């Protein structure tokens, strides 16, 4: 078993409990640490990816720019930069924005139960997507994306809509 096959198991406060093989964690629904990266361009459009058909869950669904799990001993930020390069072929400055916990039953008995750390960044170039990870990509206005998810939620990953709602709630909340 290699390090990249392990996820970090956590409690509800995101305190590390140990490690589990990634597929086993997604079959059992064990709570684990994850991240979702949202990259926009200077026009405010969000970079989406359509997950490759070979992904072990949520294949061919549209999702945020990239996502994944930190390896044991790897920080959220380092993992997000690593996966951004591996999936989309570029890197950019990223800022941790917030985190949220969710649980979603997926097809084939898979369960996503994660404390998802959301990172945001900006990039104005052309991604060079890894075809083993990403089937296609596109830039989209956030309002258009919200309409598309409302019309066809099954075309998008379980966590994307949740994360977008959390982002909207945080950006529209009155400042204290």
Buried (B, 14 or more C-beta within 10 A) or exposed (E): EEEEBBBBBBEEEBEEEEBBEBEEBBBEBBBBBBBBBBBBEEEEBBBBBBBBEEBEBBEEBBBBBBBBBBBEEBEBBEBBBBBBBBBBBBEBEBEBBBBBEBEBEBEEEBBBBBBBBBBBBBBEEEBEBBEEBBBEBEBBEBEEBBEBBEEEEEEBBBBBBBBBEBBEEEEEEEEE
